[in-house]
Amino acid sequence: MSTVTTEQDFLAQVEPLRRELIAHCYRMTGSVHDAEDLVQETYLRAWRAFHGFEERSSIRTWMYRIATNTCLTALEGRRRRPLPTGLGQPPASPANGLTRDGEVPWLEPLADDALWATPAPDPAAETVTRDSVRLALVAALQHLTAQQRAVVILCDVLAWRAAEAAETLGLSVGAVTSTLQRARTHLARAREHEPVPIAEDDPRTRALLERYARAFEEYDIDGLVQVLTADAVWEMPPFLDWYRGASDIGGLITHHCPANAAGDMRMVRTSLNGRTAFGLYMRGEDGVHRAFNLHAPVVTADGVAHVTAWFDTDLFTAAGLPPALPAVG
């Protein structure tokens, strides 16, 4: 191969891979902030080692190998990133108080702009699919060990052969095969009751999302209950509590939401993990609507079946949303 003599030459070859490497590191860690840092570390490691790259594999495969091992090193000794439903406790009663835990390293959403804000540099190249970064998949991956996660992502998401994964991870092909079998079993168990969303461009999706947003903006609890499925799940990190059932979710909003009337809340669309999401803004005593929580609803043929609402307003910036909204009218 020709000798690469400058960092600019190096970046010209690897920079087009940045978005898919961010997706890869996000799947591994469950944190967009960690993913961005680990991609930077991957690029540093690759730059230092580029003189030894002999084109026995593609540049993409080589970068994925470095990124995977960078993630595995970073994950050593770290706690997994769950959602409240992944902690093992039963659903809570909406009549009880809320339990906040800021010490848990909660699973973070991934803003679509991190992956699809601009067209792919090479339309013919491998691209990141929206299904491969769905929140439910990333949450389920957190039930696996870091090595199991790596094997599943390499083999089942990236469609690598077991031999390629084995070379990357320093394992035998047999070890990769057995690890993959165990990981698939764990994943199937974790995803057993996962709702199946309908397509984003399905007219039912658009109609249900409009009803969902309108119910909050009009402070219509009955309308919200009607748009939810009977066994809908609601979770809201960093609160440990989660809730099951449309009526209990309605009770939760009634008991704990600081809104009192129509107009107290405003919903602004964004996109997270390949699906439509909303930033909810709450009106303060001064009349200003400020960032309150970030909603990721899962829409099925029967209604909204699952909502993750993050009470971390720092996530609004990553989602391309402002901290406050201008006055209406």
Secondary structure, 3 states (H helix, E strand, C coil): CCCCCCHHHHHHHHHHHHHHHHHHHHHHHCCHHHHHHHHHHHHHHHHHHHHHCCCCCCHHHHHHHHHHHHHHHHHCCCCCCCCHHHHCCCCCCCCCCCCECCCCCCCCCCECHHHHCCCCCCCCCCCCCCHHHCHHHHHHHCCCCHHHHHHHHHHHHCCCCHHHHHHHHCCCHHHHHHHHHHHHHHHHHHCCCCCCCCCCCCHHHHHHHHHHHHHHHCCCHHHHHHHEEEEEEEECCCECCEEECHHHHHHHHHHHCCCCCCCCEEEEEEEECCEEEEEEEEECCCCCEEEEEEEEEEEECCEEEEEEEECCCHHHHHCCCCCEECCCC
